């Protein structure tokens, strides 16, 4: 027999889960876990077994039996079997083997002498009579270690319990035997800590059949004494005799019901007692949880349904082999490809990429940042250029000594420099082609549904781009040839010979006229030995005349200014323990550079920074040390440049003319290159896509094969239609759950401060429940009738009964702490109505330890 309380929900939940599975999603109901907590031998495992609907699959015995947490996952399935996480692939059909495996796995980690472990055993039970739930059987709470248990066994078990019951989705069954002190129940106390409002805690009273004759727990089960917000449920587990006799669950539940119906103290609440009612109460909690989850699920499903409506409308009357559909689809695809390509080039507010530059933005960067940078990188080797100018002047003059600066030398040098522009110009075209090909692949992603169409479109357009690449490069080379064909010395921006000579004369004073021209700023570390103050980081400013460093980038507190005259650069090896890269500055005249230092070492974080600073020093006229040797070799060379002042002036004049004219050419090329590429390549490609691509596609092959759907697209269409119908079905099921289930309100709060107290147990007879009232007057049965001190449980446990107002003389305390009342002495001769006590008759208590399921 399974859990009947769940059987009404199982079909609906299974249908809902099947609907979600059909669309590749999980039904995220997040059903609560149910944890059973209590002391040792309180009957926790028996309660769990009864709830599952299977007997004899959990270990049992006396003392601490559950020594590792057992996480029991219930899975609704047509077949009935069990699986362990540590025994993957093995299915247990015999549940006696399940119990043996639990015992063996427990002993493997904890030993056989009562040791414990927080590492859980994961058991999954498949059955047609369960919902997908998680139940947790936890070790019993204890205070005294036995066997191999550590001295802090109490704290270890407590931490283990808190690890599970702290979760808000965990329902707590606080199990307490009826023949122990309920007011000091450890299970109720720890539940109170994690659930102070009492919304997740249900009290379970076991061993009601083991109470002393004449005593009962009626007031507790009625939630009058020691109340809980969700009240108590009494259960009767099997005795040891029943266990030995293999009593099945039907007979056990029948015996339990007979006990409550036949007991005079419980017969009026029998319908609210027993394992079936516990199952029903927990089922109601699950129902409440599911109903609370449904609005969020409904909103999620409705939003998904709306997002599919448009595409599904297109697919409802879809016919794959319709020629008209294929023609229409081809026209739409080509048109959309052209629109997407143009948007990527010209820019659009649709689907803006905020992480990377692409399309037109990247091409713009190539035009106005990358290409000018490539031109700037063509820095002339000043010494080599002057040598070439000198040789050109000498070769033009021949055996004569020239009195005037020859313009032929200027033209020869200029043409040589213009030819060097070809490489960066061709590189610019290549960069644009690479970006266009990438852009084409990106724009054809929408053609994925038709792989043949996408392949042909990419091939045709890419081939066209390659053709335009060749024509564009020819045009670029033509621009360079045009510049070479005529050197226009009448250009309005050209300085001319007269101005060039004047600039030569002014060069001596030019440096003094611009002393504050800043070449570079940045942080550098000066490496100084610890004896002289240690290394420090400063803000450096390099100008055409000096190197200064400051305390910080505000440049208010200057530390030192070093003139650049007679300075050279020197490489320095990186220290063994240093992560920085170092170079040095020194004075060629062996003078101190800074304080008493002949050289100062400057450190950067990377080698790239070092190279960059060296390049900046070169612009300021500070050269590497090795140039000294080269200069000496040049002086000793027979081909050395003459130091004739007249020749030097001619060289300087032509140098200035070359600078002026090359700047004019660079300006013209920077302007014409983007225009040439846009006209011959990009705009031409846009026109081709809009006007000629469709004709090329028709001529590429059969239209039927071109528009043949991919298997993935057909599958996607089928999945989308299936998802659409599954979503509609799921919404209907959610409506059915909402209309066929009832959500119960949360019970009102009760005064459960008694749990937090440490009261002294009331005087009572042996075997009485701790919450039982004190001794009664003669003739009154074991349960004292009296006015309630708190509300009754929620509707799941009975109708609420209002508590009496404070100060009511008929109210009784939640925790009886005063001694038991002693009946007043009767006058002599008046017979007592109390039956005489049997002499030497011991109180008989049925053995509890062997008869419990743990």
C-alpha positions in Angstrom: 0.0 0.0 0.0 1.5 3.4 -0.9 1.0 6.8 0.4 -2.7 7.5 -0.4 -2.4 11.1 0.5 -0.2 11.7 -2.5 -2.1 9.7 -5.1 -4.4 12.6 -6.0 -1.5 14.8 -6.9 0.7 12.3 -8.6 -1.2 12.1 -12.0 -1.3 15.9 -12.4 2.3 16.5 -11.3 3.4 13.7 -13.6 1.5 15.1 -16.5 3.0 18.5 -15.9 6.5 17.1 -15.6 6.0 15.1 -18.9 4.9 18.4 -20.6 8.0 20.1 -19.5 10.2 17.1 -20.5 8.8 17.2 -24.0 10.1 20.7 -24.5 13.5 19.9 -23.0 12.9 21.7 -19.7 12.5 20.6 -16.1 9.4 21.3 -14.0 11.0 23.4 -11.3 8.5 22.9 -8.5 11.4 22.6 -6.0 9.4 20.2 -3.8 10.5 20.5 -0.1 12.7 18.0 1.7 11.3 16.2 4.7 13.7 15.7 7.5 13.0 13.5 10.6 14.8 14.6 13.8 14.6 13.3 17.3 16.4 11.4 20.0 17.9 7.9 19.7 15.3 5.1 19.5 12.5 7.6 19.1 11.1 5.8 16.1 12.3 8.2 13.4 13.2 5.6 10.8 9.9 3.8 11.4 8.0 7.0 10.7 10.0 7.4 7.6 9.3 3.9 6.4 5.6 4.2 7.0 5.5 7.5 5.1 7.3 5.9 2.1 4.9 3.0 2.2 7.7 0.3 2.4 8.6 -1.6 5.5 11.9 -3.2 6.5 14.3 -1.3 4.2 16.0 0.8 6.9 18.3 -0.6 9.6 16.8 -1.1 13.1 17.9 -2.1 16.6 18.7 -0.5 19.9 20.8 2.6 20.7 22.2 4.6 17.8 21.3 2.8 14.6 21.2 5.6 12.0 24.9 6.7 12.1 25.1 8.5 8.7 22.5 10.8 7.1 20.3 8.9 4.6 19.1 11.1 1.8 16.2 9.2 0.2 15.1 10.5 -3.1 11.7 9.3 -4.2 11.2 9.1 -8.0 7.9 8.4 -9.6 8.3 5.5 -12.0 6.4 2.6 -13.4 8.9 0.1 -12.1 9.8 -0.3 -8.4 13.5 -0.6 -7.4 16.2 1.2 -5.6 19.7 2.6 -6.5 22.6 3.8 -4.5 24.8 6.6 -5.6 27.9 4.6 -4.5 26.6 1.6 -6.5 26.0 3.1 -9.9 24.3 0.9 -12.4 23.1 -1.7 -9.8 19.3 -1.9 -9.3 18.1 -3.3 -6.0 14.7 -5.0 -6.3 14.8 -6.8 -2.9 14.5 -4.2 -0.2 16.1 -6.5 2.3 19.2 -6.1 0.3 18.7 -2.3 0.4 18.8 -2.5 4.3 21.9 -4.7 4.2 23.7 -2.3 1.8 22.9 0.7 4.1 24.3 -1.2 7.0 27.4 -2.2 5.1 28.0 1.3 3.7 27.6 2.8 7.2 30.1 0.3 8.7 32.6 0.9 5.8 33.0 4.6 6.8 32.2 4.6 10.5 33.2 1.2 11.7 31.0 -1.3 13.6 31.3 0.3 17.1 28.7 3.1 17.0 30.9 5.7 15.2 29.1 8.4 13.2 29.9 10.3 10.0 28.4 13.4 8.4 28.9 12.0 4.9 25.4 11.1 3.6 24.3 7.9 1.9 22.3 8.7 -1.2 19.5 6.2 -2.0 17.0 6.7 -4.8 13.8 4.7 -4.7 11.7 4.4 -7.9 8.0 3.6 -7.4 4.7 4.3 -9.0 3.2 5.4 -5.7 5.4 8.3 -4.8 6.0 11.9 -5.8 9.4 13.2 -6.6 10.5 14.1 -3.1 13.5 14.0 -0.9 13.3 12.5 2.6 16.2 12.6 5.1 16.7 10.2 7.9 19.2 11.7 10.4 21.1 10.2 13.4 19.3 10.4 16.7 20.4 13.2 19.1 22.4 12.1 22.1 24.5 13.5 24.9 26.6 10.6 26.1 29.2 9.0 23.8 29.4 5.2 23.5 31.8 2.9 21.7 34.0 4.7 19.2 32.0 7.9 19.3 33.9 11.1 20.0 33.5 13.0 23.2 31.8 15.9 21.3 29.2 13.5 19.8 26.4 15.8 20.9 27.8 18.8 19.0 28.7 16.7 15.9 25.2 15.4 15.6 23.7 18.8 16.2 25.9 20.3 13.4 24.8 17.5 11.1 21.1 18.2 11.7 21.5 21.9 11.2 23.2 21.3 7.9 19.9 19.9 6.6 17.0 21.5 8.6 18.3 25.1 8.2 17.1 25.1 4.6 13.8 27.0 4.2 12.5 24.3 1.9 12.9 21.6 4.5 9.8 20.4 6.5 10.8 19.2 10.0 9.2 16.2 11.6 10.1 16.6 15.3 9.7 13.1 16.7 9.4 12.6 20.5 8.4 9.5 22.4 5.3 9.9 24.5 7.0 8.3 27.5 9.7 11.0 27.7 9.8 14.6 28.9 8.2 16.6 26.0 9.0 19.9 27.5 12.7 19.2 27.2 12.5 17.6 23.7 15.8 18.2 21.9 14.0 17.7 18.6 11.5 20.5 19.3 14.3 22.8 20.6 16.5 22.5 17.5 13.4 22.9 15.3 12.6 26.1 17.2 16.1 27.5 16.5 15.8 27.2 12.7 12.0 27.7 12.4 11.1 30.2 15.1 7.7 30.9 13.5 6.8 27.2 13.6 5.8 27.2 9.9 7.9 24.2 9.0 7.6 22.1 12.1 5.1 19.3 12.8 5.3 17.5 16.1 5.2 13.7 15.9 4.4 11.7 19.1 5.5 8.1 19.0 5.2 5.2 21.6 1.7 6.2 22.7 1.0 2.5 23.2 3.9 2.3 25.7 2.6 4.8 28.2 1.8 3.7 31.7 -1.7 2.4 32.2 -4.0 5.2 33.2 -1.9 8.0 31.6 -2.2 9.5 28.1 -1.1 12.5 26.0 -4.5 13.8 25.1 -4.0 17.4 26.0 -0.7 17.5 24.0 -2.3 15.9 20.9 -5.1 18.4 21.2 -2.5 21.1 21.2 -3.7 22.5 24.5 -0.5 21.9 26.5 3.0 22.7 25.1 1.4 23.9 21.8 3.0 24.0 18.4 1.8 26.2 15.5 1.1 23.1 13.4 0.2 20.9 16.3 1.1 17.3 17.0 0.2 14.0 15.3 0.4 10.7 17.2 1.6 7.5 15.5 1.9 3.9 16.7 4.8 2.0 15.2 5.2 -1.7 15.1 6.4 -3.6 18.2 9.4 -5.9 18.2 6.9 -8.8 18.0 5.4 -7.3 14.9 8.8 -6.8 13.4 9.8 -10.4 14.0 6.5 -11.5 12.6 7.0 -9.5 9.4 3.7 -7.8 9.8 3.0 -6.0 6.5 2.1 -2.3 6.2 -1.6 -2.9 5.7 -1.9 -4.9 9.0 0.4 -2.3 10.8 -1.8 0.6 9.7 -5.0 -1.3 10.6 -3.6 -2.0 14.1 -2.6 1.6 14.5 -6.1 2.8 13.6 -7.7 0.3 15.9 -5.5 1.6 18.8 -6.7 5.2 18.3 -10.4 4.2 17.8 -10.4 2.0 20.9 -8.5 4.2 23.3 -10.9 6.3 25.4 -8.5 9.4 25.4 -7.9 9.4 21.6 -11.1 8.1 20.0 -12.6 11.6 19.5 -9.4 12.7 17.6 -8.7 9.4 15.9 -9.3 10.9 12.5 -6.4 13.3 13.2 -4.0 10.7 14.4 -1.9 8.0 12.8 0.4 7.5 9.9 -2.3 8.1 7.2 -3.1 11.5 8.7 0.6 12.4 8.9 0.9 11.5 5.2 -2.2 13.6 4.5 -0.8 16.6 6.5 2.6 16.5 4.7 0.7 16.1 1.4 -1.2 19.3 2.2 2.1 21.1 2.8 3.4 19.9 -0.5 0.1 21.0 -2.1 0.5 24.4 -0.6 4.0 24.6 -1.8 3.1 23.6 -5.3 0.2 26.1 -5.5 2.6 28.8 -4.3 5.0 27.9 -7.1 2.4 27.8 -9.9 2.0 31.6 -10.5 5.7 31.9 -11.3 5.5 28.8 -13.6 2.4 30.2 -15.3 4.1 33.5 -16.0 7.2 31.8 -17.4 5.1 29.6 -19.7 3.0 32.4 -20.9 6.1 34.5 -21.8 7.6 31.6 -23.7 4.3 31.0 -25.5 4.1 34.6 -26.6 7.7 34.5 -27.9 6.8 31.5 -30.1 3.5 32.8 -31.5 5.0 34.7 -34.5 7.3 31.8 -35.7 4.6 29.2 -35.0 2.1 31.2 -37.1 4.5 30.9 -40.0 5.0 27.1 -39.5 1.3 26.2 -39.0 0.6 26.0 -42.8 4.2 25.1 -43.8 4.7 22.9 -46.9 8.4 22.0 -47.5 8.0 21.1 -51.2 5.9 24.1 -52.3 7.9 25.9 -55.2 6.2 29.2 -54.5 7.4 29.0 -50.9 10.9 28.3 -52.0 11.0 31.2 -54.5 9.6 33.6 -51.9 12.1 32.4 -49.2 15.0 32.8 -51.6 14.0 36.4 -52.4 13.5 37.2 -48.8 16.8 35.7 -47.8 18.8 37.5 -50.4 17.1 40.8 -49.7 17.7 40.4 -45.9 21.4 39.6 -46.5 21.8 42.8 -48.5 20.1 44.8 -45.8 22.2 43.3 -43.0 25.4 43.8 -45.0 24.6 47.5 -45.6 23.6 48.0 -41.9 27.0 46.5 -40.8 28.9 48.9 -43.1 26.9 52.1 -42.6 26.0 51.4 -38.9 22.6 50.8 -37.3 21.0 51.0 -33.9 19.7 47.4 -34.2 21.5 44.9 -32.1 24.5 47.1 -31.3 27.7 45.2 -30.3 29.0 46.7 -27.1 32.0 44.4 -26.7 34.0 44.7 -30.0 34.4 46.8 -33.1 33.1 45.2 -36.3 32.0 46.1 -39.8 32.0 49.7 -40.7 33.4 50.8 -37.3 36.4 48.6 -37.7 37.0 49.7 -41.3 36.9 53.3 -40.2 39.5 52.5 -37.6 41.7 51.0 -40.3 41.3 54.2 -42.4 42.0 56.8 -39.8 44.1 55.0 -37.1 45.8 52.0 -38.5 46.8 53.3 -41.9 48.2 56.7 -40.6 50.1 54.7 -38.0 51.7 52.6 -40.8 52.7 55.8 -42.5 54.2 57.2 -39.3 56.1 53.9 -38.7 58.1 54.7 -41.9 60.5 56.9 -39.9 63.5 57.8 -42.0 66.9 56.9 -40.7 68.2 60.4 -40.3 71.9 59.5 -40.7 71.2 57.3 -43.7 69.0 59.9 -45.3 71.6 62.6 -45.0 74.2 60.3 -46.4 72.0 59.6 -49.4 71.4 63.3 -49.9 75.1 63.9 -49.7 76.0 61.2 -52.2 73.2 62.4 -54.6 74.6 66.0 -54.5 78.1 64.8 -55.1 77.2 62.5 -57.9 75.2 65.2 -59.6 78.1 67.7 -59.4 80.6 65.1 -60.6 84.1 66.3 -60.7 83.1 69.9 -60.1 82.4 71.5 -56.8 78.8 72.7 -56.9 78.0 76.2 -55.8 74.2 75.8 -55.8 72.0 73.1 -54.4 70.9 70.8 -57.2 67.1 70.2 -57.6 67.8 66.9 -59.2 69.1 65.6 -55.9 65.9 66.7 -54.2 63.7 64.9 -56.8 65.7 61.7 -56.6 65.4 61.5 -52.8 61.7 62.4 -52.9 60.9 59.7 -55.4 62.7 57.1 -53.4 60.7 58.1 -50.3 57.4 58.0 -52.2 58.0 54.5 -53.5 58.2 53.4 -49.8 54.5 54.3 -49.4 53.4 51.3 -51.5 53.7 48.8 -48.7 51.5 50.5 -46.1 48.9 51.3 -48.8 48.6 47.7 -50.0 48.5 46.5 -46.3 45.6 48.9 -45.8 43.7 47.2 -48.6 44.4 43.7 -47.2 43.1 44.7 -43.8 39.8 46.0 -45.3 39.4 42.8 -47.4 39.8 40.6 -44.3 37.2 42.6 -42.4 34.7 42.4 -45.4 35.1 38.6 -45.6 34.5 38.3 -41.9 31.4 40.5 -42.3 30.0 38.4 -45.1 30.3 35.3 -42.9 28.5 37.1 -40.1 25.7 38.3 -42.3 25.1 34.8 -43.8 24.4 33.3 -40.3 20.7 33.9 -40.9 20.9 31.6 -43.9 21.8 28.6 -41.7 18.4 27.1 -42.3 19.5 26.6 -46.0 23.1 25.4 -45.9 23.5 25.2 -49.7 22.2 28.8 -50.1 24.6 30.0 -47.4 27.5 28.2 -49.0 26.8 29.6 -52.5 26.1 33.1 -51.1 29.4 33.2 -49.3 31.3 31.8 -52.3 29.8 34.3 -54.8 30.2 37.4 -52.7 33.7 36.5 -51.4 34.9 35.8 -55.0 33.6 39.2 -56.0 35.4 40.9 -53.1 38.7 39.1 -54.1 38.2 40.5 -57.7 37.7 44.0 -56.4 40.7 43.5 -54.2 42.9 43.1 -57.2 41.4 46.1 -59.0 41.7 48.3 -55.9 45.3 47.5 -55.4 46.0 48.3 -59.0 44.3 51.7 -58.5 46.4 52.3 -55.3 49.6 51.6 -57.1 48.4 53.9 -59.9 48.0 56.7 -57.3 51.6 56.1 -56.2 52.8 56.2 -59.8 50.9 59.4 -60.4 52.7 61.0 -57.4 56.0 59.8 -58.9 55.2 61.1 -62.4 55.4 64.7 -61.5 57.0 66.4 -58.5 54.9 69.6 -58.1 57.2 72.1 -56.5 54.7 74.8 -57.0 52.3 73.3 -54.5 50.9 75.9 -52.2 52.1 74.0 -49.1 55.6 73.4 -50.4 58.2 75.6 -48.6 60.4 76.1 -51.7 64.2 76.5 -51.9 64.3 80.0 -50.3 62.3 79.0 -47.3 64.3 75.8 -46.9 67.5 77.7 -46.8 66.1 80.1 -44.2 64.9 77.1 -42.1 68.4 75.7 -42.3 69.8 79.0 -40.9 67.2 78.9 -38.2 67.9 75.4 -37.2 70.6 76.5 -34.8 68.2 78.6 -32.8 65.1 76.4 -33.3 65.9 74.2 -30.4 66.3 77.2 -28.1 63.0 78.6 -29.4 61.0 75.5 -28.3 62.6 74.4 -25.1 59.3 73.3 -23.6 58.2 70.9 -26.3 57.2 67.8 -24.4 58.1 64.5 -26.1 56.8 62.1 -23.4 55.5 61.8 -19.9 55.2 58.7 -17.7 56.2 56.8 -14.6 59.7 55.3 -14.3 61.6 53.8 -11.4 65.1 55.1 -10.5 67.2 52.1 -9.3 69.4 53.3 -6.5 71.2 51.1 -3.9 69.6 50.8 -0.5 72.6 52.6 1.0 71.7 55.7 -1.0 68.0 55.7 -0.4 66.7 52.7 -2.4 64.6 52.6 -5.6 61.8 55.1 -6.0 59.1 55.7 -8.6 58.8 59.2 -10.1 56.8 61.0 -12.8 59.2 61.7 -15.7 58.8 64.5 -18.3 61.0 64.3 -21.4 61.4 67.4 -23.5 63.7 68.4 -26.4 66.3 69.8 -24.0 65.9 68.0 -20.6 64.7 65.1 -18.6 62.8 66.1 -15.4 61.2 64.0 -12.7 58.5 64.9 -10.2 56.9 63.5 -7.1 53.6 62.7 -9.0 51.8 63.5 -12.2 50.6 66.9 -10.9 54.1 68.1 -11.8 54.2 70.5 -8.8 57.1 69.2 -6.8 60.1 68.8 -9.2 62.9 66.5 -7.9 65.5 67.1 -10.5 66.1 68.3 -14.1 68.8 66.7 -16.2 70.0 68.4 -19.5 70.2 66.1 -22.4 73.5 67.4 -23.7 76.2 64.6 -24.1 73.8 61.9 -22.8 73.7 58.4 -24.2 71.6 55.3 -23.6 73.0 52.0 -22.4 71.3 48.6 -22.0 71.4 47.0 -18.5 70.7 43.4 -17.6 67.7 42.7 -15.5 68.6 41.8 -11.9 68.2 38.2 -10.7 65.6 39.1 -8.1 63.9 41.9 -10.1 60.9 41.7 -12.3 61.4 45.1 -14.0 63.3 45.8 -17.2 66.1 48.4 -17.0 68.1 50.8 -19.2 70.6 53.5 -18.2 71.5 57.1 -19.1 75.1 58.2 -18.8 77.3 61.2 -19.8 79.8 60.7 -22.5 82.2 63.1 -20.8 82.4 61.0 -17.7 80.6 63.5 -15.6 78.1 62.7 -12.8 74.6 62.5 -14.1 72.6 62.6 -10.8 74.2 63.5 -7.5 77.4 61.3 -7.3 76.2 58.8 -9.9 77.9 58.5 -13.2 74.7 56.8 -14.7 71.1 56.4 -13.6 69.2 53.2 -14.2 65.6 53.6 -15.2 63.2 50.6 -14.8 59.9 49.8 -16.5 57.4 47.0 -16.0 57.7 45.5 -19.5 60.3 45.4 -22.3 57.8 47.1 -24.6 57.9 50.1 -22.2 61.7 50.2 -22.4 61.7 50.1 -26.2 59.0 52.9 -26.2 61.1 55.1 -23.9 64.2 54.5 -26.0 62.3 55.6 -29.1 61.3 58.8 -27.3 64.9 59.5 -26.3 65.9 59.0 -29.9 63.4 61.7 -30.9 65.0 64.0 -28.3 68.5 63.3 -29.8 69.7 60.9 -27.1 71.2 57.8 -29.0 72.3 54.4 -27.8 75.9 53.9 -26.8 76.7 51.6 -29.8 76.2 54.6 -32.2 79.5 56.0 -30.9 81.4 53.1 -32.4 79.5 53.4 -35.6 80.2 57.1 -35.8 83.9 56.5 -35.3 83.8 53.9 -38.0 82.0 56.3 -40.3 84.7 59.0 -39.6 87.5 56.6 -40.5 85.7 55.4 -43.6 86.8 56.5 -47.0 83.2 57.1 -48.0 82.5 59.4 -45.1 80.4 62.5 -45.6 82.6 65.5 -46.1 82.5 68.1 -43.3 82.5 70.9 -45.9 80.2 73.6 -44.6 78.8 74.4 -48.0 77.9 70.8 -48.6 76.3 70.6 -45.1 74.1 73.6 -45.9 73.0 71.9 -49.2 72.3 68.7 -47.4 70.2 70.5 -44.8 68.3 72.4 -47.5 67.4 69.3 -49.4 66.5 67.6 -46.2 64.0 70.3 -45.4 62.6 70.2 -48.9 62.1 66.4 -48.7 60.3 66.8 -45.3 58.0 69.4 -46.8 57.1 67.5 -49.9 56.7 64.1 -48.3 54.2 65.6 -45.8 52.2 66.9 -48.8 52.2 63.4 -50.4 51.3 61.7 -47.1 48.4 64.1 -46.6 47.1 63.4 -50.2 47.5 59.6 -49.8 45.7 59.6 -46.4 42.8 61.3 -48.1 42.7 59.3 -51.3 43.1 55.8 -49.8 39.7 55.6 -48.0 37.9 57.1 -51.0 39.5 54.6 -53.4 38.7 51.6 -51.2 35.1 52.8 -50.6 34.4 53.3 -54.2 36.2 50.4 -55.8 35.5 47.7 -53.1 32.9 48.5 -50.5 30.2 50.4 -52.4 30.8 48.1 -55.4 30.1 45.1 -53.2 26.9 46.6 -51.8 25.7 47.3 -55.4 26.6 43.8 -56.4 24.6 42.2 -53.6 21.5 44.3 -54.3 21.5 43.9 -58.1 23.4 40.9 -59.2 23.6 38.3 -56.4 20.2 36.8 -57.1 21.0 36.2 -60.7 24.3 34.5 -59.8 22.4 32.3 -57.3 19.9 31.2 -60.0 22.7 30.4 -62.4 24.6 28.5 -59.7 22.3 25.4 -59.8 18.9 24.0 -59.2 16.6 26.2 -57.1 15.2 23.2 -55.3 18.6 22.0 -54.1 19.6 25.5 -53.2 16.6 26.0 -51.0 16.7 22.5 -49.4 16.3 22.8 -45.7 18.9 21.5 -43.4 18.0 18.6 -41.1 18.6 20.8 -38.1 16.1 23.4 -39.5 13.4 20.7 -40.0 14.1 19.4 -36.5 13.9 22.9 -35.1 10.6 23.5 -36.8 9.2 20.3 -35.4 10.5 21.0 -31.9 9.1 24.5 -32.0 5.6 23.2 -32.9 5.9 20.5 -30.2 7.0 23.1 -27.7 4.2 25.3 -28.6 1.6 22.6 -28.0 3.3 21.4 -24.9 3.3 24.9 -23.4 -0.4 25.2 -24.0 -1.0 21.8 -22.4 1.2 22.7 -19.4 -0.9 25.9 -18.9 -4.1 23.8 -18.9 -2.6 21.3 -16.4 -1.6 24.2 -14.1 -5.2 25.4 -14.3 -6.4 21.9 -13.4 -4.1 21.8 -10.4 -5.3 25.2 -9.3 -8.9 24.2 -9.5 -8.6 20.6 -8.1 -6.5 21.4 -5.1 -7.2 23.5 -2.0 -4.6 25.6 -0.2 -5.0 25.7 3.5 -4.2 28.9 5.4 -1.2 29.1 7.7 -2.2 28.4 11.3 -2.1 31.4 13.6 0.9 31.8 15.9 0.9 30.1 19.3 2.8 30.9 22.5 5.6 28.3 22.1 8.0 30.0 24.4 8.0 26.9 26.5 10.3 25.3 24.0 13.1 27.8 24.8 12.7 27.4 28.6 14.4 24.8 30.7 11.6 23.9 33.1 11.9 21.4 35.8 9.8 18.3 35.0 6.5 18.1 36.8 5.9 15.5 39.4 4.1 12.7 37.7 3.8 9.0 37.9 6.3 6.8 36.1 5.5 6.4 32.4 3.5 9.6 32.0 4.2 12.0 29.2 6.1 15.0 30.3 3.4 17.2 29.0 0.7 15.3 30.9 -1.0 17.3 33.7 -0.3 16.6 37.3 -2.1 14.0 39.3 -5.9 14.1 39.2 -8.4 14.0 42.0 -9.8 10.5 42.7 -12.1 9.1 40.1 -10.8 11.3 37.3 -9.1 9.4 34.4 -5.6 10.0 33.3 -6.3 13.0 31.1 -7.3 16.1 33.0 -10.1 17.9 31.3 -9.6 21.6 31.4 -9.8 24.8 29.5 -7.3 25.1 26.6 -4.3 27.3 27.0 -3.6 27.7 23.3 -5.2 27.3 19.9 -5.8 24.0 18.3 -3.8 23.2 15.2 -4.6 24.3 11.7 -7.6 22.9 9.7 -5.3 20.1 8.7 -5.1 19.1 12.3 -8.5 20.2 13.5 -10.6 23.4 13.9 -8.8 26.2 15.8 -9.9 26.8 19.3 -9.2 30.3 20.7 -7.1 30.5 23.8 -8.5 31.8 27.0 -7.7 35.4 27.8 -4.8 36.2 30.1 -5.7 36.0 33.7 -8.4 33.5 33.3 -8.6 31.6 36.5 -9.5 28.4 34.6 -6.4 28.5 32.4 -3.5 26.2 33.1 0.2 27.0 32.5 1.9 25.7 29.3 4.5 24.0 31.3 3.4 22.7 34.7 6.2 23.6 37.1 4.5 23.4 40.4 4.4 20.1 42.3 1.5 17.8 41.9 -1.6 18.6 43.8 -2.3 16.4 46.8 -6.0 15.7 47.5 -7.2 17.1 50.8 -7.5 14.7 53.7 -11.0 13.3 54.1 -12.9 13.5 57.4 -12.7 10.3 59.5 -15.2 7.8 58.5 -15.7 9.0 55.0 -14.6 6.3 52.5 -12.2 7.2 49.8 -13.3 6.8 46.2 -9.7 6.0 45.1 -9.2 2.3 44.5 -6.8 0.7 47.0 -3.3 0.3 45.6 -2.1 -3.3 45.3 0.7 -4.0 47.8 4.2 -4.4 46.3 2.8 -4.1 42.8 5.5 -2.7 40.5 4.6 -0.4 37.6 4.8 -2.4 34.4 6.4 -0.6 31.4 6.5 -2.4 28.1 10.1 -2.6 26.8 10.8 0.3 24.5 14.2 -0.2 23.1 13.9 -3.4 21.2 10.4 -2.6 19.9 11.3 0.6 18.0 12.4 1.3 14.5 15.2 3.7 14.2 
